[in-house]
Amino acid sequence: QVQLVESGGGSVQAGGSLTLSCAASGSTVSTTCMGWIRQAPGKEREGVASINSGPQTTQSQTTHYTDSVKGRFTISKDYAKNILYLQMNDLNPEDTAMYYCGARRIGCSSGLPAPGDFAFWGQGTQVTVSS
């Protein structure tokens, strides 16, 4: 089992930046693939970014992003602390959503997983971008 706790959301103006964090605890083998998923009001869940890596820090990491955030968002993972990050720059109102952290045992080196493919979810953190 894995427990995921997100933090770092808030309200910013367009063009601003935020960094989301997701602290993972429990079985590290269940976090081979971790990612961020968002859901805006009235819209379906959307995969934002994913990072594929095993529990060993020497493994190379593979990242994937949805097209709308490429060049603006960066996903990363601190293995020592078992924390997932999402650095979000140049935010726009379309980025407004609840952001969730997800994890699963199966790797995701080949592409961004669908939101429903994550086995473990956090409670979410709200990001609001005003124009």
C-alpha positions in Angstrom: 0.0 0.0 0.0 1.0 3.6 -0.6 -0.1 6.7 1.0 0.1 10.0 -1.0 -0.3 13.5 0.4 -0.2 16.5 -1.9 0.6 20.1 -0.9 1.6 23.3 -2.5 -1.6 24.4 -4.3 -2.9 27.9 -4.1 -4.1 30.9 -6.1 -1.9 32.8 -8.5 -2.2 35.2 -11.4 -1.7 34.2 -14.9 2.0 34.0 -15.7 2.9 32.9 -12.2 4.4 29.8 -10.8 3.7 27.1 -8.2 5.4 23.9 -7.1 3.3 21.0 -6.0 4.6 18.3 -3.7 3.5 14.8 -3.1 4.9 12.9 -0.1 4.7 9.1 -0.6 4.9 6.6 2.3 4.5 2.9 2.4 5.7 0.4 -0.2 8.3 2.0 -2.5 8.0 -0.8 -5.0 4.4 0.4 -5.7 5.7 3.8 -6.9 7.6 2.7 -10.0 5.4 5.1 -11.9 4.2 8.3 -10.3 2.3 11.1 -11.9 0.1 14.2 -11.6 -3.5 14.2 -12.7 -5.9 17.1 -12.7 -9.6 17.7 -12.9 -11.3 21.0 -13.7 -14.9 21.7 -12.7 -17.2 20.0 -15.2 -14.4 18.3 -17.1 -12.9 14.8 -17.1 -9.7 13.9 -15.3 -6.6 14.6 -17.4 -3.1 13.1 -17.0 -0.6 16.0 -16.7 2.8 14.4 -16.2 4.4 11.1 -15.2 7.8 9.9 -14.2 8.9 6.3 -14.5 11.6 5.1 -12.2 12.3 2.2 -9.8 13.2 2.5 -6.1 16.9 2.6 -7.0 18.2 6.1 -7.5 20.6 4.9 -10.2 17.9 4.1 -12.6 17.3 6.6 -15.3 14.0 8.4 -15.2 11.6 8.8 -18.0 9.1 11.6 -18.0 6.0 12.3 -20.1 3.8 15.3 -20.3 0.4 16.2 -21.8 0.9 18.6 -24.8 -0.7 21.6 -23.1 1.9 21.7 -20.3 5.1 20.8 -22.3 7.7 23.5 -21.8 5.9 24.9 -18.7 5.7 22.1 -16.2 8.5 19.9 -14.9 8.0 16.6 -12.9 10.7 15.3 -10.7 11.2 13.0 -7.8 13.4 13.2 -4.7 14.3 9.6 -3.9 15.9 10.3 -0.5 12.7 11.9 0.7 10.3 9.9 -1.5 8.6 13.1 -2.6 7.2 13.8 -6.1 7.2 17.4 -7.4 5.5 19.3 -10.2 7.1 22.7 -11.0 4.5 24.8 -12.8 5.6 27.9 -14.7 3.7 30.4 -16.9 0.4 29.3 -15.5 -2.8 30.3 -17.3 -6.5 30.1 -16.3 -6.9 26.8 -18.2 -4.6 25.2 -15.6 -7.1 25.8 -12.9 -8.0 22.4 -11.4 -7.7 20.0 -8.5 -4.4 18.3 -8.9 -3.9 14.8 -7.7 -0.8 12.7 -7.2 -1.0 9.1 -8.4 1.3 6.0 -8.2 1.4 2.5 -9.5 3.7 -0.5 -9.4 3.7 -1.0 -13.2 6.2 1.3 -15.0 5.3 4.0 -17.4 8.4 4.5 -19.5 6.4 4.2 -22.8 4.0 7.0 -22.2 1.7 9.1 -20.0 -0.7 6.7 -18.2 -4.5 7.3 -18.3 -5.7 8.7 -15.0 -7.6 5.5 -14.3 -4.4 3.5 -14.6 -3.0 4.7 -11.3 -3.6 2.4 -8.4 -3.0 4.9 -5.6 -4.3 8.5 -5.3 -3.8 11.4 -2.9 -6.5 13.7 -1.7 -5.7 16.5 -4.1 -4.6 20.1 -3.9 -6.4 23.0 -5.6 -4.7 25.3 -8.1 -6.5 28.4 -9.2 -5.1 30.7 -11.8 -6.7 34.1 -12.4 -6.4 36.3 -15.5 
